[in-house]
């Protein structure tokens, strides 16, 4: 087998193994529930032995744990995530569909803006190293990195939605019945909060790798050939500096999927984050399971994609294999 | 970043610490401990001083502030959401309690829970990292795979998964934040241990039959104290962020406790009417996380020896 293919297959296998173990953790966590799901659904009615036993049977709780797990995993893989324990006991997939779309739009917008901005900031900081701009960005990044994202969000709300200016809505109660494109003003503050939370990580990584590349021999060679500095930067240095940054970008998009919890909650944005907060508060286990599984799977998959991209585009990994 | 690579993969980690250089100090009997040297070097940086002073001021406020608080934190002193007056300097909160008093009371939980979570994460992570880095082979592989799984859950989400089952218990929150630190701390420890295990003095100790536990804790651990100290600083910032976030979501300290994260949540509905009930805890949390991060950054720079020659950052 060609070494490159072997490396890719090993990486893919590890990703799948992690996904499998993640599902075990999510399933096992619910087994720690004092009492069981049947009790949780019936509440006070669980004293009624006949109904309790019937529901246990219906939910498959009378079977051994291993077959419960395989049954659950089989359902999850078929896209059946069970029914919510709260309200009308709607199907979890129906309940979460719109939320997943909303959050997907939110995260995509944040990624779409934050990555190019970070790349420009990182590249300029590297080229004008130790300049006023670089030092200013350093302080800016160090401050932003320190702040919890909901604190960044609150500061933005104070500045642009309430105390200082009243330009933007402070609550992002997106209406799922109307098209999202007409409600873009509701996305501005959450998206900006996420952008500000992501920029420091990506731009710092890009700055470091750009500095390293700019000091390499092939960049010196390009300069000695008499190429314009802008061409050296954009055509020779940056494409290589971005390679080690790909994984940081992937981690950060994955982080966005988890970090949206507090930001969505802050703005009352109807996405998976507020969905998770509500489900946890109501102890709606099927919804919690579905959302935690989704968020963890996004992390594993994005990492997998980043690793595979890195393997494919970095010559050292492609050719250095024996 | 790669799940299987050993490079630090935490976004909070300054880039300077991503590569652990071979440690140059030899473990000679009475030499100054490595971590102490890092602390002394870090002290020469302005950012460390600013961070430490800010941190100590906030610590004093959080621990002793209650003694100069004008009211009780659960006492109703005026109408809800009153603006600051001479009587209550920062106004009142959503139930008419004094915001200034609650701010003075509300920091202790952030400090205690944040430090406890960091210590738990360090103990678990360092132990696993030492074992993993020294044992190698399948022990190493299985520990690292297990940690990859933990890594797949964002800290807040991991904590929420268990809160949904056991309810918002403080010990649970602290434990979960600690566990979520475990993978990154273990990776840093493992990388340093692998490096050190090849060195002659460790191999000599192995050769003369020193028990494994003694080698790990007496030979290896003292020689990786600097990167671990830096890691502790970074994790502390992160713990405080997580604990504050969980309180803000309503899964940390429960009402009627005074807690900075909880205060933000309780009073944000009237942010237009009485912003001070929100601004005060926001500023304090921000100052605290900035102070710990400045210290961590100073330590990281000192460890890499960037500033020993020039004395600048």
Interface residues (C-beta under 8 A of the other chain):
Chain A: X11 X14 X15 X17 X18 X21 X22 X25 X26 X29 X30 X32 X33 X34 X142 X143 X145 X146 X147 X148 X149 X150 X151 X154 X155 X157 X158 X162 X163 X170 X201 X204 X205 X208 X247 X248 X250 X251 X252 X255 X257 X258 X259 X261 X262 X265 X266 X276 X277 X279 X280 X281 X283 X284 X285 X288 X292 X295 X296 X299 X300 X303 X306 X307 X310
Chain B: X1 X2 X3 X4 X9 X11 X12 X14 X15 X145 X146 X148 X149 X151 X152 X153 X154 X155 X156 X157 X160 X161 X162 X163 X164 X165 X166 X237 X241 X244 X245 X248 X249 X250 X251 X264 X268 X271 X272 X275 X278 X279 X282 X285 X286 X289 X290 X292 X293 X294 X297
